Amino acid sequence: MNPSLPFDFQCDVLELSHDRPVLVDFWAEWCAPCRQLAPVLERLAGKYEGRFTLVKINTEEHADIASRFQVRSIPMVLLFSAGEVIDSFSGAIPERQVEEWLNRHLPGPYAKEIALADEFVREGKRSMALSVLEGVMQKEKGNVTVHALLSKLKLFSSPQEALGLAELLEAEPEHAELSETVRTLARLLRASANSFPDDEVRNDYLDAVEKLRREDLEAALEGFISVLQRNRPYDDDGSRKACIAIFRYLGEEHDIAKKYRKTFDRAF
């Protein structure tokens, strides 16, 4: 916020927060902790290079705004996004803690690219999504969201690579289910015919695996459910695990998942 220009809370905070997060620092000249926190916030605003906008509001000059947001002690910091307060803290906390707090709430530096790739995935434009995500990976190798998206995108074309990405997600609670899904399906995609024990359902199981490899997920589900109905323990409960993994891969609201979920639930 340029101090030489008149301050408009609606424009400079609420409307701006629809484009990027706005960090509002409520302070006053007489407040010693405010003077301690101010350089910390300014350093972080520079470090984060436009990922948020810092706005400072003097509570003496804008008591109405402070009252509106129930600012009873200062410094008080509010983070706005999409016109709403999404979190806050008070007091002159250490810089490391402020940074950890910001990291929990701010979109990553490549959030727009990741959102674009996600849109490409929904539109079935896999090659375009891969191109965008691999570009992000070159710039930020540890981005777990990119690992998650790539593990799904590469599952059928490069199951070994997808498996490696899934292993990186095991320690991430929000991606643990995806990691398990990729591991389950990658095992089947990489398996040879000799990997499965002799049994009267073996050929049907192999057929379901082959349909999985061709990404004919509806036919694969039919095959695995058929095996499940006749011999659930086969391949260490492999049919049940495969069905659950396919449902998760598709998403429970996908038409194919909804079509076969009840049949699957009745199979055992």
Summary of the structure (lengths in Angstrom):
residues: 268
radius of gyration: 25.9
end to end distance: 63.1
largest distance: 83.2
contacts: 782
relative contact order: 0.07
helix: 61%
strand: 9%
